[in-house]
Amino acid sequence: MSTTRGISIALASLGTSGTPASASITLPVKAPTTISPVAALSSAIPNPVPGILSLNSQLQMPGDTLSLTLLLSQEATDLSWFLRHPRSPRPILLQPGTQVSVTSSQGQAALSITNMSSHWAGEYMSCFEAQGFRWSLHKVVKVPLKATDVARFPVQLSISCATYPGFQLSCCIPSTNLVYTAAWSPREGSRAFSFNESGSECFVLAVQRCPAADITYTCDLQSPGLAPLRVPISITIIQDGDITCPEDFSVLTWNVTKAGHVAQAPCPESKRGTVRRLCRADGVWGPINSSCTDTRLLALFARAKVKLLSCCPHAPSTAHLGLSRTQLAAHRLFSFSELEPSRVRK
């Protein structure tokens, strides 16, 4: 009696550039029950791997061109390229498009992606059939974040020290396969911590003593071997005699804000963005504006952006679509009833 099943096996090796590379195969196993499965697999696996996947650099700077080359030692068919984003379970099929170029010749295939950004970071896979098996070769590509990838809260803040002795500042980054830490300055008399939520990592500074004068705090995001990203947040101290908008409870609790400044509030859970309200020059509150967007929609947009730029040779840029990574102005999912006044931070 025999048993037939398909088994996927992961293999590890070093690529031609010395960087770690990995491969996996899916193969049928038909072994008598009296034979060790390990021995049966060992005899069934072809040796060596019928291809070598290399890339020009594992670390791609924004704007660079990524080049992946597959050198084949055996005839291969059904070749496809995929990208799996960090912390995403599903890979995306890559096809020729605005930024993606795919070429092939005898014994060789190549994938090229221009104008690299954090959207293109992740695990690249070259999948093909050879020697009767399905092979998958992998390479991890990392792309540093840009300052525009960082979400600040608030962008600016005006505060009355007599009413609010302390406040919190935060800078949040999207999920990435690079390790980032944050250093705040000034830091004296404050407490720093971080947390993860909905595909983002947020670094927070809890300022426990109100500054005596206007000041700018800086969130320095650092990753080994890379120049730090410096994100400023300006703080304006309300002085006696300043024109201000009074505390208001329209939908949210809006604290006293200096004229000409924008008050901000966080979005509900599972949404990303901010709720803003301008204090006009005459001390009268303006309308409430929201950029809150469902995080699931943002994740879908990130995948759709890669698919659009990899499948359509004449696809419009996301700038022409009026879309950004952190908010989709035409598809905001926001309801005033979802906001809780208790969650508002000045």
Helices and strands as residue ranges (DSSP letters): E 2-14, E 20-32, H 37-44, E 51-55, E 66-72, E 77-84, E 92-94, E 100-105, E 108-113, G 118-120, E 122-130, E 133-141, G 147-149, E 151-153, E 156-159, E 167-174, E 181-185, E 190-197, E 200-207, E 215-222, E 229-237, E 244-245, E 257-258, E 262-266, E 271-272, E 274-279, E 285-290, E 293-294, H 295-311, H 318-321, G 329-331, G 336-338, G 341-343
